[in-house]
Amino acid sequence: MAQQEAPTAIYSHGQMAKDLSSDWTTVVIPNKFPALKHGVCGSTHHVGPFTTADASGFHELVITRDHEKSFAQFSDAETAEVIQAYRDRHAEMTEDNCGEFISIIHNHGRLAGASIYHNHSQIISLPMVPTTIIRSLETAKKYFEATGKRIHDELIAWEIAENKRIVYQNEQFIVVCPYVSQSPYEMKIFPKLASSNFGNITDMEIPFLANALNVALKKLFIALNDIDYVFFINTAPVKKGHSEYDFYQWHLEINPRLSIDAGLELETNVIVNTVDPDEAAMKLRGVSI
């Protein structure tokens, strides 16, 4: 495995390992071509009407060993090991004074932006909170202030009552095709216990998340013939001193790449979804794995 720097974490069959001479199964390494570079926290700059900041942060790859296997072929234990790596690196990056948001993303296939075939995910520590996360936080906060209830709790309870768009659930997590899906066969995985920050996921919860993610991706693989997809984790910011996000719920989103944004979507951000999420959930539920 070619790399410029030493691994930041190594795992062997669910356990931390010391070096690559062991029977490693998952490894985390710095990206050879990072979008950000770790160093001194960058100050903001004013360029005309714009405010910019230096791209300071971490950019790491989480790589699984088997070249031919993707998540759809993983066992729950293999996926749990990857999620453990996500959680461990999230915790480490949280201690960095420069980062405000940690992005965990996985691209599967060319249409999803994967530049290489080998299964890998990316963890990126950003020096600012992305606008999409800010909008999501603001919406959840306004709902909580107006009703005294968490919007994600209300959404999950409603989906359970409707019982139309649930794809799968286990003791700790529920998988749904959301009523307002941004893409055909979009799925969201929600924890059943309140938690705003993915970094707080416990050792007990990780196998249940691995099971939910595996079931969702295996069903997607079979139903849509190994369609390209992106999944990412929406979570609260991590900047020290920011602890006022109890109104928010972290969750994992899976977005299959069946359609391409065109003029209407790009101009207005109005999403056209050609597959009814009720029908999508019914099709996915019907897949035997």
Backbone bond lengths (Angstrom), bond angles and torsions (degrees), N, CA, C in turn:
res aa  C-N    CA-C-N  psi(-1)  N-CA   C-N-CA  omega(-1)  CA-C   N-CA-C  phi
1 M - - - 1.468 - - 1.533 108.38 -
2 A 1.323 116.79 117.91 1.461 120.49 -179.68 1.520 109.74 -79.43
3 Q 1.337 115.96 135.19 1.455 120.10 179.59 1.521 109.78 -158.81
4 Q 1.317 116.15 155.30 1.448 120.64 -178.01 1.518 111.61 -92.74
5 E 1.309 117.84 -29.80 1.448 121.58 -177.08 1.516 110.11 -128.78
6 A 1.320 116.55 164.73 1.449 121.25 179.05 1.520 110.72 -67.46
7 P 1.330 117.84 151.76 1.469 120.41 177.04 1.524 110.83 -59.77
8 T 1.330 114.92 148.87 1.463 119.70 175.77 1.522 111.61 -92.86
9 A 1.336 117.46 -16.84 1.464 121.55 175.96 1.526 108.92 -160.79
10 I 1.332 116.03 142.65 1.461 122.45 179.86 1.526 107.90 -134.28
11 Y 1.335 116.19 137.63 1.453 121.48 -179.87 1.524 109.71 -129.07
12 S 1.321 115.17 145.61 1.454 121.23 176.93 1.521 108.60 -134.53
13 H 1.331 115.70 105.47 1.461 122.23 177.83 1.532 112.13 51.38
14 G 1.336 115.24 48.97 1.446 121.36 174.60 1.510 115.58 88.51
15 Q 1.315 118.33 -2.24 1.455 121.86 -179.92 1.531 110.35 -118.74
16 M 1.319 116.37 148.25 1.458 120.16 174.48 1.527 109.45 -65.01
17 A 1.342 116.80 140.03 1.461 122.22 178.25 1.521 109.32 -120.50
18 K 1.333 115.95 160.42 1.463 120.16 -174.71 1.528 112.96 -87.85
19 D 1.328 116.86 -34.91 1.467 118.28 -176.37 1.521 109.26 -155.51
20 L 1.328 115.37 174.12 1.455 121.42 -175.53 1.523 113.06 -79.07
21 S 1.320 117.99 -2.54 1.457 119.98 175.85 1.526 110.93 -75.19
22 S 1.334 115.51 -15.97 1.459 120.09 177.54 1.526 109.97 -76.93
23 D 1.309 116.27 177.62 1.461 122.29 176.99 1.529 108.85 -81.45
24 W 1.334 116.61 68.03 1.456 121.07 -173.92 1.530 110.29 -70.83
25 T 1.321 115.21 148.87 1.462 121.09 179.05 1.528 111.97 -122.28
26 T 1.337 118.03 -27.16 1.469 122.98 175.15 1.522 107.82 -140.33
27 V 1.321 116.03 137.97 1.460 119.89 178.86 1.529 109.20 -136.17
28 V 1.319 116.08 145.84 1.462 121.96 176.45 1.526 107.38 -114.75
29 I 1.328 115.98 125.70 1.461 120.82 -178.79 1.526 109.95 -133.54
30 P 1.337 117.45 154.34 1.462 119.72 172.73 1.527 110.65 -63.35
31 N 1.323 116.36 139.73 1.461 120.66 177.42 1.524 109.80 -64.13
32 K 1.335 115.61 132.67 1.469 120.34 179.62 1.521 111.06 -66.23
33 F 1.336 116.84 -28.21 1.463 121.92 179.68 1.528 108.34 -125.07
34 P 1.329 118.25 72.06 1.465 121.23 -171.59 1.518 113.78 -72.83
35 A 1.337 115.31 146.18 1.462 121.08 172.18 1.524 110.36 -75.63
36 L 1.352 115.72 -24.30 1.463 121.76 177.73 1.525 108.19 -134.53
37 K 1.315 116.00 157.94 1.451 121.06 176.93 1.517 109.26 -126.77
38 H 1.324 114.35 136.39 1.453 118.72 -178.35 1.521 109.57 -76.85
39 G 1.312 115.58 137.97 1.464 120.72 179.81 1.509 109.98 178.03
40 V 1.317 115.59 -148.52 1.455 120.19 179.14 1.520 109.16 -68.46
41 C 1.319 116.39 137.08 1.466 119.91 179.17 1.521 109.86 -57.24
42 G 1.317 115.78 128.87 1.452 119.45 -177.87 1.517 111.98 -81.06
43 S 1.305 115.84 141.21 1.462 120.11 175.41 1.525 109.33 -83.78
44 T 1.323 116.48 162.92 1.460 120.76 178.13 1.521 110.33 -80.83
45 H 1.317 115.49 153.50 1.463 122.41 179.98 1.527 108.22 -131.15
46 H 1.304 116.24 148.61 1.458 121.62 176.76 1.524 108.87 -107.04
47 V 1.329 115.68 120.30 1.459 122.38 179.46 1.519 106.80 -122.86
48 G 1.317 116.29 102.68 1.461 119.25 -174.27 1.517 109.17 58.44
49 P 1.344 117.70 -129.31 1.471 119.89 179.91 1.529 113.28 -84.87
50 F 1.356 117.18 3.48 1.458 120.75 -173.40 1.526 111.31 -103.61
51 T 1.333 115.60 148.66 1.460 122.48 170.95 1.521 107.78 -111.07
52 T 1.316 117.55 123.92 1.457 122.21 -177.31 1.526 109.77 -122.60
53 A 1.332 115.33 162.97 1.462 121.27 177.48 1.517 108.76 -138.34
54 D 1.331 116.70 150.48 1.453 120.98 177.12 1.528 109.95 -64.64
55 A 1.329 115.87 145.85 1.470 121.22 -177.71 1.524 109.55 -80.68
56 S 1.318 115.43 75.45 1.459 121.13 -179.69 1.523 109.32 -105.03
57 G 1.324 115.80 127.91 1.451 120.22 179.85 1.511 111.56 164.29
58 F 1.319 116.53 -174.27 1.459 122.79 177.73 1.521 110.06 -97.89
59 H 1.327 115.85 148.13 1.458 121.65 172.14 1.528 106.79 -142.93
60 E 1.341 115.47 104.87 1.462 120.41 -173.51 1.527 110.96 -123.39
61 L 1.326 114.76 157.37 1.455 122.42 176.72 1.519 109.79 -111.76
62 V 1.324 115.87 135.55 1.462 122.09 173.38 1.523 106.70 -105.37
63 I 1.330 116.67 111.34 1.461 122.48 -170.11 1.525 110.31 -116.15
64 T 1.326 116.06 129.90 1.460 120.37 174.30 1.524 109.00 -95.60
65 R 1.313 116.35 154.42 1.470 120.31 -166.27 1.521 114.11 -74.44
66 D 1.325 117.09 -45.52 1.463 120.85 -172.66 1.526 110.60 -69.34
67 H 1.326 116.23 119.60 1.466 121.40 -174.77 1.523 112.28 -68.35
68 E 1.315 118.36 -26.62 1.464 121.27 -172.14 1.526 113.63 -97.89
69 K 1.341 118.07 -6.37 1.460 119.74 -174.71 1.526 111.72 -105.98
70 S 1.336 115.36 136.28 1.452 121.29 171.34 1.526 107.32 -114.89
71 F 1.337 117.70 -177.27 1.459 120.75 -175.91 1.533 112.61 -56.97
72 A 1.318 117.62 -32.50 1.462 120.57 -178.56 1.524 112.15 -64.58
73 Q 1.335 118.39 -19.26 1.461 122.18 178.13 1.530 112.72 -106.07
74 F 1.335 117.03 -0.24 1.470 120.14 -177.00 1.529 111.10 -76.84
75 S 1.325 114.50 150.14 1.461 120.02 166.75 1.527 108.14 -78.59
76 D 1.324 116.57 165.23 1.463 119.76 176.89 1.526 110.62 -59.34
77 A 1.332 117.33 -37.27 1.464 120.69 -179.43 1.521 111.09 -65.44
78 E 1.327 117.53 -38.99 1.462 120.71 179.35 1.528 110.92 -66.50
79 T 1.330 116.29 -42.46 1.459 119.44 178.26 1.518 110.79 -67.90
80 A 1.327 117.76 -37.84 1.461 121.38 178.32 1.530 110.80 -60.12
81 E 1.323 116.96 -36.86 1.463 120.27 178.46 1.531 111.30 -63.94
82 V 1.340 116.54 -40.08 1.465 120.31 177.99 1.524 110.16 -65.56
83 I 1.329 117.06 -43.41 1.464 120.62 179.06 1.530 110.19 -63.70
84 Q 1.324 116.90 -36.75 1.466 120.36 175.20 1.528 110.23 -60.32
85 A 1.330 116.51 -42.14 1.466 120.18 177.29 1.524 110.77 -62.78
86 Y 1.343 117.26 -43.15 1.459 120.40 175.95 1.536 110.22 -55.13
87 R 1.337 115.73 -50.39 1.463 121.24 -176.31 1.535 111.49 -63.55
88 D 1.329 116.42 -44.07 1.468 120.20 -177.76 1.521 111.42 -64.96
89 R 1.323 117.24 -42.81 1.464 120.06 -179.29 1.534 110.33 -72.63
90 H 1.323 117.09 -33.87 1.466 120.95 174.58 1.523 109.47 -58.54
91 A 1.329 116.60 -44.96 1.463 120.95 -179.77 1.533 111.15 -63.23
92 E 1.314 116.48 -41.49 1.467 120.34 -179.63 1.520 110.97 -66.64
93 M 1.324 116.91 -44.14 1.466 120.53 -178.61 1.519 111.61 -69.64
94 T 1.323 117.18 -26.96 1.461 120.53 178.20 1.523 111.14 -61.02
95 E 1.323 117.00 -28.70 1.467 121.13 -179.09 1.522 113.02 -75.53
96 D 1.330 117.24 -11.76 1.465 120.93 -179.88 1.524 109.74 -76.84
97 N 1.322 116.74 130.79 1.467 120.75 -175.72 1.529 113.58 -73.08
98 C 1.337 117.01 -13.99 1.464 119.30 -176.94 1.532 112.39 -85.05
99 G 1.326 117.07 -35.05 1.455 120.33 -171.85 1.514 113.44 -77.64
100 E 1.335 115.83 142.22 1.464 121.77 175.15 1.517 112.15 -116.86
101 F 1.336 117.33 -21.55 1.455 120.41 -179.85 1.519 108.80 -147.94
102 I 1.332 115.76 138.28 1.459 120.68 179.85 1.520 108.71 -112.01
103 S 1.319 115.87 119.57 1.456 122.80 -178.61 1.529 109.13 -99.01
104 I 1.341 116.02 126.91 1.465 122.11 176.46 1.516 107.10 -119.35
105 I 1.338 116.84 115.01 1.460 121.31 -173.54 1.526 110.49 -133.98
106 H 1.314 114.84 151.02 1.465 121.13 175.35 1.521 108.25 -135.71
107 N 1.323 116.55 123.27 1.463 123.05 178.14 1.524 108.82 -108.28
108 H 1.327 116.09 124.87 1.464 120.90 179.14 1.516 108.75 -117.69
109 G 1.320 117.28 111.50 1.456 121.77 177.49 1.516 112.73 96.42
110 R 1.326 114.45 159.06 1.470 121.10 -175.76 1.519 112.85 -62.06
111 L 1.332 117.47 -40.72 1.464 119.80 -178.73 1.520 112.08 -68.71
112 A 1.331 116.03 -15.13 1.461 120.55 177.40 1.525 111.28 -95.39
113 G 1.325 116.95 0.14 1.459 120.43 177.16 1.507 114.72 95.33
114 A 1.343 118.29 7.37 1.465 120.19 178.55 1.526 109.24 -72.93
115 S 1.329 116.60 120.23 1.463 120.78 -176.32 1.515 112.58 -85.75
116 I 1.341 117.23 -18.35 1.460 120.94 176.56 1.523 109.26 -131.58
117 Y 1.327 116.48 156.65 1.460 122.09 -175.35 1.520 111.98 -73.55
118 H 1.326 117.16 -36.51 1.463 121.50 -173.30 1.535 110.76 -60.57
119 N 1.335 115.73 136.39 1.464 121.35 -176.54 1.530 111.29 -62.51
120 H 1.335 115.76 124.81 1.464 119.91 178.62 1.534 109.41 -159.14
121 S 1.309 115.49 154.32 1.465 122.71 174.95 1.519 108.18 -121.64
122 Q 1.328 115.82 168.70 1.463 120.69 179.24 1.539 110.00 -125.30
123 I 1.316 115.33 140.77 1.458 121.86 173.26 1.523 107.21 -123.66
124 I 1.325 115.78 122.57 1.462 121.18 -173.76 1.527 109.28 -128.80
125 S 1.310 116.20 125.95 1.461 121.83 176.03 1.520 108.43 -95.64
126 L 1.336 116.15 115.09 1.460 121.16 -174.71 1.527 111.19 -98.48
127 P 1.349 117.82 146.15 1.463 120.69 -179.87 1.524 113.52 -80.56
128 M 1.350 116.85 4.18 1.462 120.08 178.17 1.513 108.48 -148.42
129 V 1.330 117.26 165.19 1.461 122.10 176.43 1.529 107.87 -88.97
130 P 1.335 119.19 123.79 1.471 121.31 -179.49 1.528 111.74 -59.43
131 T 1.322 116.15 149.02 1.466 120.82 -176.87 1.528 111.61 -62.22
132 T 1.349 118.62 -33.75 1.459 120.16 179.02 1.528 110.68 -64.08
133 I 1.323 116.80 -37.35 1.462 120.42 178.41 1.526 109.85 -71.03
134 I 1.324 116.84 -39.89 1.468 120.51 177.74 1.522 110.48 -59.00
135 R 1.342 116.63 -45.04 1.469 120.32 -179.82 1.530 110.89 -64.40
136 S 1.322 116.40 -40.67 1.457 120.11 178.86 1.522 111.39 -64.23
137 L 1.335 116.36 -41.95 1.463 120.71 177.61 1.525 111.15 -64.15
138 E 1.333 116.97 -43.11 1.461 120.79 -178.84 1.527 111.15 -63.27
139 T 1.340 116.72 -41.63 1.461 120.64 178.97 1.530 110.74 -62.72
140 A 1.346 115.95 -45.82 1.467 119.80 -179.91 1.524 111.47 -65.01
141 K 1.336 116.56 -37.26 1.466 120.06 -179.20 1.527 110.99 -68.85
142 K 1.324 116.98 -43.47 1.462 120.30 179.44 1.521 111.00 -61.99
143 Y 1.327 116.64 -40.70 1.463 120.20 179.74 1.523 110.22 -64.58
144 F 1.323 116.60 -41.92 1.464 120.95 -179.91 1.529 110.86 -64.82
145 E 1.334 115.76 -42.90 1.467 119.79 -179.88 1.528 111.43 -65.56
146 A 1.332 116.69 -33.20 1.464 120.29 -177.61 1.525 112.65 -80.90
147 T 1.340 117.22 -31.45 1.464 120.23 -171.55 1.523 114.05 -118.68
148 G 1.349 117.13 -19.08 1.458 120.45 -173.63 1.518 112.79 76.97
149 K 1.335 116.84 8.68 1.463 121.47 -179.47 1.529 109.82 -121.70
150 R 1.333 114.86 152.04 1.470 120.31 176.68 1.522 109.28 -81.70
151 I 1.337 115.30 129.89 1.458 119.52 -174.30 1.525 111.86 -62.89
152 H 1.335 117.26 -34.58 1.461 119.04 -179.24 1.523 111.49 -70.34
153 D 1.332 117.23 -33.97 1.461 119.80 174.46 1.520 110.50 -61.98
154 E 1.331 115.57 -43.14 1.458 120.76 179.29 1.534 111.19 -63.88
155 L 1.332 116.76 -41.76 1.467 120.69 179.81 1.521 111.22 -63.41
156 I 1.339 116.91 -44.68 1.461 120.64 -178.90 1.526 110.48 -65.41
157 A 1.332 116.50 -44.05 1.464 120.08 179.03 1.521 110.69 -61.29
158 W 1.335 117.15 -39.92 1.459 121.37 -179.94 1.526 110.82 -66.48
159 E 1.346 116.63 -42.97 1.464 119.92 179.30 1.531 110.42 -62.65
160 I 1.327 117.02 -39.67 1.464 120.24 178.42 1.526 110.24 -65.27
161 A 1.335 117.12 -41.62 1.469 120.83 179.22 1.530 111.37 -66.26
162 E 1.344 116.57 -41.17 1.462 120.87 178.62 1.524 111.39 -66.60
163 N 1.351 114.88 -42.18 1.470 122.64 178.37 1.532 112.66 55.36
164 K 1.331 115.74 38.84 1.468 120.73 178.52 1.528 112.02 -113.07
165 R 1.308 116.49 -33.75 1.469 120.09 -169.26 1.536 112.77 -113.24
166 I 1.326 116.82 10.77 1.464 119.50 176.39 1.527 109.17 -78.97
167 V 1.320 116.04 124.23 1.461 121.60 178.10 1.525 110.70 -90.88
168 Y 1.340 115.88 -38.26 1.465 120.17 -176.40 1.521 108.02 -168.44
169 Q 1.309 116.10 152.88 1.455 120.17 170.40 1.526 109.64 -153.03
170 N 1.336 114.52 151.87 1.455 120.78 172.68 1.528 107.85 -128.79
171 E 1.286 117.71 -163.99 1.463 121.42 -173.79 1.525 113.06 -61.25
172 Q 1.348 117.44 -32.28 1.458 120.87 -171.58 1.525 114.82 -115.39
173 F 1.345 119.08 -18.20 1.461 121.10 -173.35 1.525 110.91 -138.05
174 I 1.331 114.98 153.51 1.455 121.83 177.79 1.522 109.28 -130.28
175 V 1.336 116.36 137.44 1.467 123.34 -179.81 1.520 108.48 -110.79
176 V 1.320 117.49 124.78 1.461 121.04 -179.84 1.525 110.41 -132.83
177 C 1.330 115.67 151.65 1.463 121.76 162.98 1.526 105.09 -89.59
178 P 1.323 118.84 105.28 1.460 120.16 -170.59 1.533 113.10 -61.13
179 Y 1.315 114.87 147.84 1.468 121.25 179.56 1.518 110.87 -54.69
180 V 1.320 116.83 -41.47 1.471 121.15 174.76 1.528 107.11 -104.05
181 S 1.327 116.33 84.24 1.463 121.97 -179.79 1.515 109.97 -88.35
182 Q 1.313 116.53 134.91 1.457 120.87 -179.21 1.520 112.62 -84.28
183 S 1.318 117.68 -15.17 1.459 120.95 178.12 1.525 108.31 -148.06
184 P 1.332 118.12 156.44 1.460 120.44 177.31 1.528 111.34 -58.12
185 Y 1.311 116.56 131.94 1.462 124.12 177.80 1.528 112.81 66.81
186 E 1.319 117.23 21.80 1.464 119.31 172.66 1.527 109.31 -60.60
187 M 1.326 116.25 141.40 1.461 121.54 174.79 1.523 109.63 -130.28
188 K 1.337 116.17 147.90 1.451 122.03 173.08 1.526 108.48 -125.43
189 I 1.317 115.29 139.17 1.457 121.93 178.17 1.517 108.12 -112.44
190 F 1.335 115.80 117.32 1.460 121.75 -177.43 1.532 110.40 -110.99
191 P 1.338 117.45 137.11 1.470 119.19 167.55 1.529 109.45 -67.57
192 K 1.307 115.97 146.56 1.468 119.82 176.71 1.527 111.31 -83.19
193 L 1.331 116.95 -19.51 1.457 121.05 176.80 1.519 109.64 -96.98
194 A 1.315 117.16 141.46 1.461 121.81 -178.03 1.528 111.06 -64.50
195 S 1.314 115.92 127.96 1.469 121.51 176.63 1.519 108.34 -165.35
196 S 1.325 117.51 125.27 1.461 120.59 -177.62 1.520 112.72 -86.69
197 N 1.325 117.21 -20.37 1.468 120.78 -170.04 1.517 111.13 -123.17
198 F 1.328 116.49 120.67 1.464 121.00 178.27 1.523 111.63 -55.96
199 G 1.323 117.31 -32.69 1.455 120.94 -178.32 1.516 113.67 -60.02
200 N 1.325 117.21 -14.96 1.459 120.85 -179.65 1.527 113.01 -93.15
201 I 1.327 118.19 5.20 1.455 119.89 179.46 1.527 109.35 -61.16
202 T 1.319 116.73 137.57 1.458 121.81 -174.28 1.533 111.40 -93.58
203 D 1.326 115.44 163.78 1.460 120.25 175.97 1.520 110.96 -59.05
204 M 1.323 116.93 -33.54 1.461 120.80 179.60 1.525 111.42 -68.61
205 E 1.344 117.64 -35.52 1.464 121.25 -176.89 1.524 113.01 -78.50
206 I 1.326 117.72 -29.04 1.468 121.19 -172.90 1.535 112.42 -55.58
207 P 1.341 120.98 -46.62 1.473 118.77 179.17 1.527 113.15 -61.32
208 F 1.331 117.85 -32.76 1.460 120.44 178.88 1.535 111.06 -70.53
209 L 1.336 117.05 -38.70 1.466 119.40 175.31 1.519 110.10 -65.78
210 A 1.338 116.98 -41.72 1.465 120.65 177.89 1.520 110.73 -58.99
211 N 1.320 117.14 -42.82 1.459 121.35 178.70 1.525 111.45 -63.00
212 A 1.333 117.14 -45.97 1.468 120.87 -179.69 1.523 111.12 -63.61
213 L 1.329 116.65 -43.70 1.470 120.42 179.76 1.521 110.98 -65.69
214 N 1.323 117.33 -42.23 1.459 120.68 179.32 1.526 111.50 -62.07
215 V 1.320 116.78 -46.59 1.461 119.92 -179.67 1.530 110.23 -60.60
216 A 1.326 116.76 -45.77 1.467 120.56 -179.21 1.522 111.24 -60.20
217 L 1.333 117.17 -46.00 1.465 119.99 -175.58 1.524 112.37 -76.40
218 K 1.315 117.77 -31.01 1.465 119.56 175.39 1.530 110.29 -67.05
219 K 1.331 116.53 -42.60 1.461 120.31 178.16 1.531 110.36 -63.52
220 L 1.325 116.66 -41.65 1.463 120.79 178.21 1.524 110.77 -63.27
221 F 1.319 116.49 -42.10 1.472 122.67 179.97 1.527 110.32 -58.47
222 I 1.334 116.63 -45.59 1.467 120.81 -177.35 1.526 111.10 -75.02
223 A 1.326 116.68 -45.34 1.473 120.43 -174.17 1.516 112.06 -66.72
224 L 1.335 117.13 -35.53 1.470 120.30 -173.38 1.521 112.72 -121.22
225 N 1.330 116.39 22.62 1.466 121.74 170.71 1.530 112.30 57.11
226 D 1.310 116.52 57.37 1.470 123.55 177.14 1.531 111.48 56.48
227 I 1.327 116.20 51.50 1.462 121.15 -179.82 1.532 110.22 -65.89
228 D 1.316 116.86 148.07 1.464 120.77 173.42 1.529 109.20 -67.84
229 Y 1.322 116.37 146.00 1.466 119.81 -179.23 1.522 110.33 -154.89
230 V 1.305 114.39 162.95 1.462 123.67 171.16 1.518 107.36 -121.51
231 F 1.334 117.35 138.52 1.458 118.21 163.72 1.518 109.46 -128.66
232 F 1.312 114.99 148.51 1.461 120.73 -178.51 1.515 109.04 -150.91
233 I 1.314 115.44 162.51 1.457 121.54 -176.71 1.524 109.45 -109.34
234 N 1.329 115.93 120.03 1.464 121.41 173.31 1.528 107.99 -89.00
235 T 1.320 116.89 121.45 1.451 121.34 -176.00 1.514 109.80 -144.42
236 A 1.313 116.68 162.90 1.461 120.80 -179.99 1.523 110.22 -69.27
237 P 1.332 117.64 156.13 1.466 121.17 174.88 1.522 111.24 -59.80
238 V 1.341 115.94 161.75 1.466 119.84 -174.67 1.524 113.11 -117.44
239 K 1.330 117.96 0.13 1.458 120.30 -177.38 1.522 110.64 -53.79
240 K 1.336 115.69 133.89 1.465 119.93 -178.87 1.536 109.73 -57.95
241 G 1.318 115.36 137.94 1.451 120.30 -178.60 1.511 112.91 96.04
242 H 1.349 117.65 -13.72 1.459 121.76 179.26 1.526 108.27 -96.10
243 S 1.297 117.17 94.53 1.463 120.53 -178.68 1.520 111.44 -125.59
244 E 1.325 116.07 14.91 1.461 119.99 -173.46 1.522 111.95 -100.77
245 Y 1.334 117.48 45.12 1.464 120.13 -176.43 1.526 112.60 -116.81
246 D 1.314 117.84 26.74 1.463 120.34 -178.90 1.519 112.57 -63.22
247 F 1.326 117.43 -19.00 1.462 121.35 179.01 1.519 112.32 -77.65
248 Y 1.337 118.07 -7.04 1.467 123.13 -172.98 1.528 109.89 -105.51
249 Q 1.338 116.83 158.88 1.463 122.41 177.59 1.522 108.92 -132.05
250 W 1.316 116.74 120.67 1.465 118.03 175.43 1.534 108.95 -67.90
251 H 1.323 116.29 153.27 1.458 120.78 178.93 1.526 109.68 -161.42
252 L 1.305 115.59 164.47 1.474 121.84 -179.77 1.519 108.56 -111.51
253 E 1.329 116.70 132.90 1.462 122.36 -179.80 1.521 110.48 -112.40
254 I 1.327 116.12 137.32 1.468 122.76 175.31 1.522 107.87 -117.52
255 N 1.328 116.61 120.67 1.464 121.42 -177.99 1.527 110.56 -121.03
256 P 1.346 118.94 100.68 1.464 120.91 173.94 1.524 110.55 -63.83
257 R 1.317 116.31 147.29 1.463 120.86 -177.07 1.524 109.48 -101.56
258 L 1.334 115.46 72.60 1.464 120.70 178.42 1.514 112.46 -95.31
259 S 1.322 117.25 -20.56 1.461 120.43 -175.61 1.524 109.49 -133.44
260 I 1.315 114.92 160.41 1.461 122.13 -179.50 1.523 108.70 -118.43
261 D 1.315 117.02 133.65 1.460 120.24 176.91 1.525 110.39 -60.42
262 A 1.320 116.28 132.66 1.465 121.93 179.71 1.528 108.91 -116.16
263 G 1.327 115.89 -159.91 1.461 120.55 -172.25 1.515 114.24 -57.39
264 L 1.343 116.71 -46.52 1.461 119.79 -177.38 1.524 110.77 -61.63
265 E 1.327 116.30 -46.99 1.463 119.95 -178.72 1.526 111.24 -64.28
266 L 1.331 116.66 -43.57 1.459 120.23 -177.19 1.520 111.90 -68.75
267 E 1.336 117.13 -36.75 1.461 119.63 -178.29 1.523 112.20 -77.98
268 T 1.322 116.54 -44.61 1.467 119.92 -168.72 1.529 114.04 -110.32
269 N 1.327 116.62 -13.45 1.467 121.72 -173.34 1.525 111.48 63.06
270 V 1.335 115.65 20.78 1.457 121.25 171.71 1.530 107.62 -86.42
271 I 1.337 116.53 120.57 1.450 121.14 -173.53 1.525 110.66 -91.70
272 V 1.331 116.39 130.85 1.456 122.05 175.46 1.531 107.78 -103.85
273 N 1.333 116.01 112.90 1.463 121.84 179.46 1.519 108.13 -110.44
274 T 1.316 116.90 118.46 1.466 121.66 -173.32 1.532 113.01 -87.29
275 V 1.329 117.18 -1.67 1.471 120.71 179.97 1.519 109.27 -120.88
276 D 1.319 117.25 120.50 1.466 121.83 177.06 1.532 108.86 -60.93
277 P 1.332 118.05 126.65 1.470 119.39 -179.18 1.526 113.57 -60.69
278 D 1.326 118.31 -27.13 1.468 120.32 174.22 1.529 110.07 -61.90
279 E 1.351 115.48 -44.34 1.460 120.41 -179.72 1.524 111.06 -70.50
280 A 1.324 116.36 -37.26 1.465 119.94 178.35 1.523 110.46 -61.72
281 A 1.325 116.58 -46.94 1.463 120.69 -179.92 1.528 110.88 -62.92
282 M 1.336 117.02 -41.03 1.461 120.61 179.66 1.531 110.56 -61.01
283 K 1.336 116.15 -42.90 1.466 120.04 -179.66 1.532 110.77 -65.70
284 L 1.320 116.34 -43.64 1.473 119.88 -178.79 1.523 110.99 -68.02
285 R 1.338 117.37 -41.39 1.463 120.57 177.38 1.522 111.69 -58.60
286 G 1.321 116.08 -35.19 1.465 120.75 -176.69 1.501 114.77 -75.73
287 V 1.339 117.47 -8.34 1.471 120.38 -179.34 1.518 109.60 -78.78
288 S 1.322 116.50 126.00 1.461 121.67 175.74 1.517 109.32 -88.18
289 I 1.323 116.84 134.47 1.469 120.15 -179.97 1.534 109.75 -126.17
